[in-house]
Amino acid sequence: MIKVSERAKEYITELMAAENAGSESFVRVGVKGGGCSGLEYQLKFDTELKQGDEVYEDKGIKVVVDFKSLLYLFGTELDYSGGLNGKGLVFNNPNATKTCGCGESFSV
């Protein structure tokens, strides 16, 4: 399961409106090899479901993750940070044993 914080919900809603994303749009999250910690988060708006996708909805935000990425992301909460280290969505991933300083990559 992927959760969405209230702050992330507000930010995602604003982004979707700014990008004129239609009601069929959702947030796709995933993981790929790379980054300074070995695995890198991916996040984008999408409209097409693919075979093996898992669909979650929290606070009215639809989040889709492919099965392979779900192994690394299960239990993760999307949150919003407006702090000094940068502004945007952050992954609060309970499976990560190490993260890089920018928060864009992790290892398990």
Sine and cosine of phi, psi and omega as CSV:
sin_phi,cos_phi,sin_psi,cos_psi,sin_omega,cos_omega
0.00,0.00,0.62,-0.78,0.07,-1.00
-0.90,-0.43,0.77,-0.63,-0.01,-1.00
-0.96,-0.29,0.31,-0.95,0.00,-1.00
-0.77,-0.63,0.81,-0.58,0.05,-1.00
-0.96,0.28,0.28,-0.96,0.02,-1.00
-0.88,0.48,-0.65,0.76,0.02,-1.00
-0.91,0.42,-0.63,0.78,0.03,-1.00
-0.92,0.40,-0.63,0.78,0.04,-1.00
-0.84,0.54,-0.75,0.67,0.00,-1.00
-0.88,0.48,-0.70,0.72,-0.02,-1.00
-0.91,0.42,-0.72,0.69,0.00,-1.00
-0.89,0.45,-0.67,0.74,0.02,-1.00
-0.87,0.49,-0.69,0.73,0.04,-1.00
-0.90,0.44,-0.70,0.72,0.00,-1.00
-0.89,0.46,-0.69,0.72,-0.01,-1.00
-0.89,0.46,-0.64,0.77,0.04,-1.00
-0.91,0.40,-0.68,0.73,-0.01,-1.00
-0.90,0.43,-0.53,0.85,-0.01,-1.00
-1.00,-0.09,0.14,0.99,-0.02,-1.00
0.79,0.61,0.62,0.79,0.04,-1.00
-0.95,0.31,0.77,-0.64,-0.05,-1.00
-0.97,0.26,0.07,-1.00,-0.04,-1.00
-0.91,0.41,-0.32,0.95,0.03,-1.00
-0.99,0.13,-0.12,0.99,-0.03,-1.00
-0.97,0.24,0.49,-0.87,0.06,-1.00
-0.59,-0.81,0.17,-0.99,0.04,-1.00
-1.00,-0.05,0.84,-0.55,0.08,-1.00
-0.97,-0.23,0.83,-0.55,0.07,-1.00
-0.90,-0.45,0.51,-0.86,-0.01,-1.00
-0.33,-0.95,-0.03,-1.00,-0.01,-1.00
-0.71,-0.70,0.65,-0.76,0.13,-0.99
-0.67,-0.74,0.35,-0.94,0.05,-1.00
-0.92,0.38,0.67,-0.75,0.03,-1.00
0.61,-0.79,-0.18,-0.98,-0.03,-1.00
0.97,0.26,0.14,-0.99,-0.08,-1.00
-0.98,0.21,-0.18,0.98,0.01,-1.00
-0.94,-0.34,-0.01,1.00,0.09,-1.00
0.93,-0.37,-0.60,0.80,0.04,-1.00
-0.79,-0.61,0.61,-0.79,-0.09,-1.00
-0.84,-0.55,0.69,-0.73,0.05,-1.00
-0.96,0.27,0.57,-0.82,0.12,-0.99
-0.82,-0.57,0.60,-0.80,-0.01,-1.00
-0.47,-0.88,0.78,-0.63,0.03,-1.00
-0.36,-0.93,0.25,-0.97,0.15,-0.99
-1.00,0.05,0.60,-0.80,-0.04,-1.00
-0.55,-0.84,0.24,-0.97,0.05,-1.00
-0.76,-0.65,-0.11,0.99,-0.06,-1.00
-0.92,-0.40,0.82,-0.57,0.12,-0.99
-0.99,0.15,0.57,-0.82,0.02,-1.00
-0.89,-0.46,0.37,-0.93,0.01,-1.00
-0.86,0.52,0.73,-0.68,0.01,-1.00
1.00,-0.01,-0.05,1.00,0.03,-1.00
-0.94,0.35,0.59,-0.81,0.14,-0.99
-0.95,-0.30,0.71,-0.70,-0.06,-1.00
-0.91,-0.40,0.78,-0.62,0.05,-1.00
-0.80,-0.60,0.46,-0.89,0.11,-0.99
-0.70,-0.71,0.78,-0.63,0.02,-1.00
-0.64,-0.77,0.77,-0.64,0.01,-1.00
0.82,0.58,0.54,0.84,0.03,-1.00
0.99,0.13,0.03,1.00,0.02,-1.00
-0.98,-0.22,0.84,-0.55,0.04,-1.00
-1.00,0.06,0.82,-0.58,0.00,-1.00
-0.86,-0.50,0.77,-0.64,-0.02,-1.00
-0.86,-0.50,0.69,-0.72,0.00,-1.00
-0.66,-0.75,0.66,-0.75,0.04,-1.00
-0.96,0.29,0.41,-0.91,-0.12,-0.99
-0.86,0.52,-0.67,0.74,-0.02,-1.00
-0.88,0.48,-0.69,0.72,0.00,-1.00
-0.93,0.36,-0.51,0.86,-0.02,-1.00
-0.86,0.50,-0.52,0.85,0.03,-1.00
-0.85,0.52,-0.53,0.85,0.00,-1.00
-1.00,-0.06,-0.39,0.92,-0.15,-0.99
-0.96,-0.30,-0.08,1.00,-0.07,-1.00
-0.83,0.55,0.78,-0.62,-0.01,-1.00
1.00,0.03,0.02,1.00,-0.03,-1.00
-0.96,0.27,0.57,-0.82,0.11,-0.99
-0.91,-0.41,0.77,-0.63,0.15,-0.99
-0.99,0.14,0.77,-0.63,0.00,-1.00
-0.75,-0.66,0.16,-0.99,0.03,-1.00
-0.89,-0.47,0.70,-0.71,0.06,-1.00
-0.82,-0.57,0.74,-0.67,0.06,-1.00
-0.89,-0.45,0.45,0.89,-0.11,-0.99
-0.99,0.14,-0.15,-0.99,-0.05,-1.00
-0.93,0.38,-0.43,0.90,-0.01,-1.00
-0.98,0.18,0.05,1.00,0.00,-1.00
0.79,-0.62,0.31,-0.95,-0.07,-1.00
-0.90,-0.44,0.73,-0.68,0.06,-1.00
0.51,-0.86,-0.18,-0.98,-0.02,-1.00
-0.97,0.23,0.62,-0.79,0.05,-1.00
-0.79,-0.62,0.46,-0.89,0.01,-1.00
-0.98,-0.22,0.89,-0.46,0.14,-0.99
-1.00,-0.09,1.00,-0.03,-0.16,-0.99
-0.97,-0.25,0.93,-0.36,-0.01,-1.00
-0.94,0.34,-0.23,0.97,-0.02,-1.00
-1.00,0.05,-0.27,0.96,-0.05,-1.00
-0.97,0.25,0.80,-0.61,0.06,-1.00
-1.00,-0.08,-0.36,0.93,0.01,-1.00
-0.50,-0.87,0.66,-0.75,0.07,-1.00
-0.78,-0.62,0.39,-0.92,0.05,-1.00
-0.99,0.15,0.17,-0.99,-0.04,-1.00
-0.89,0.46,-0.53,0.84,-0.02,-1.00
-1.00,0.08,-0.21,0.98,0.04,-1.00
0.99,0.16,0.14,0.99,-0.03,-1.00
-1.00,-0.05,-0.18,0.98,0.05,-1.00
-0.66,-0.76,0.29,-0.96,-0.09,-1.00
-0.39,-0.92,0.15,-0.99,0.15,-0.99
-0.68,-0.74,0.35,-0.94,0.00,-1.00
-0.86,-0.51,0.00,0.00,0.00,0.00
